[in-house]
Amino acid sequence: MNLSGFILENIEPIVQEWESFARTLKTPGKELDSEALRDHAAIMLRTIAADLKTRQSPQEQIDKSRGQGPPGDDSAAESHAITRLLSGFTLDQVVSEFRALRASVTSLWMRESAPDSTSKVDDLIRFNEAIDQALAISIARYAAAVQSSRDIFLGILGHDLRTPLSAILLGADVLLRTDSLGERATKIASRIYSSVNRANQIVGDLLDFTRSQLGPGIPVIRSQVDIAPVFNRIIEECRTVHPEADIVCNSIDSAVGHFDTARLEQAFSNLVGNAIQHGDGHSPVTVTLAVSQRELRFSVHNWGAAIKDEIIPTLFKPMARYSSEASVNHGPCASLGLGLFISSEIATAHDGGIEVKSDTGSGTEFVVRLPLDVGGSISREFC
């Protein structure tokens, strides 16, 4: 008997072994009943049996082994992943179910079928390919659902934290403006204000990250503005926040273009703060604003350890430069590692981009290039 026919004739004992194995997996919440444990096993087995009956050319087999097989009925494998996720199964446990199913079918068939090595090998190859395909579909669906729920959670968390943080920030600001407050109380209020302000920035980063993951990107609203005064104000704020840093500023008198001022403030501040945080601590950080050929050029240069070539492609990915050590050592300067990612998203939303060059001899330089004009329109909203 070929493997396809064996599976169809023995679905019940195979599914029973699936259920018995699934029952051994410990998950939070109440114990699942038989129907829940069996889930989509029978449907997936019938799909696999149908696949085994389908003729397959040598080239199709090669393509399938590389994960490039023709699309099939993936709904059962996808639904299985979602139901297991909702039932508290970890990804490792979902994978172990498929591993157990593979072992169960193989061992039962090898015990009951007549010895025919050629057909057995061919059927086993096809069966393993089908199991691997179903497993890959389940893993992808499980991972996508986890990522989506995580992004939604971060969005809700960031949104709900804004109100209490704003109330604390307002209260600290009122206390700082009170003349009768003593020296010690003023110092405490100042610390509360700076700490909550920092927490507010982190929440803002979380919200921007969530927007970029769930939507088309970070929204920007452009208007015609001279960005040079904005640039100078950001540099002065960075000097106030980082009094120990030597920030050298090179700027032009005017840089008029179509920009979202608040977003560029955010990007400039992130890049300057990043240069200070990762610089050598005693060499200057040089910040330059220039205009050439209808393009705004903002650059930040610092000295220090060069960024390794293999790391540069990942710099603008979320959390790429985050480390628990940095969180402890840098205190209020620590971040979630989202600054470069958000800066890159802001540049992209302005139809521009960020480049980075780094080596021991010339230091590290981040360069933001943004077009001054937007297709001839004065104002444009991205949402």
Secondary structure, 3 states (H helix, E strand, C coil): CCHHHHHHHCHHHHHHHHHHHHHCCCCCCCCCCHHHHHCCHHHHHHHHHHHHHCCCCHHHHHHHHCCCCCCCCCHHHHHHHHHHHHCCCCHHHHHHHHHHHHHHHHHHHHHHCCCCHHHHHHHHHHHHHHHHHHHHHHHHHHHHHHHHHHHHHHHHHHHHHHHHHHHHHHHHHHHHCCCCCCHHHHHHHHHHHHHHHHHHHHHHHHHHHHHHHHCCCCCEEEEEEEHHHHHHHHHHHHHHHCCCCCEEEECCCCCEEEECHHHHHHHHHHHHHHHHHHCCCCCCEEEEEEEECCEEEEEEEECCCCCCCCCHHHCCCCCCCCCHHHHHHCHHHCCCCCHHHHHHHHHHHCCCEEEEEEECCCEEEEEEEEECCCCCCCCEEEC
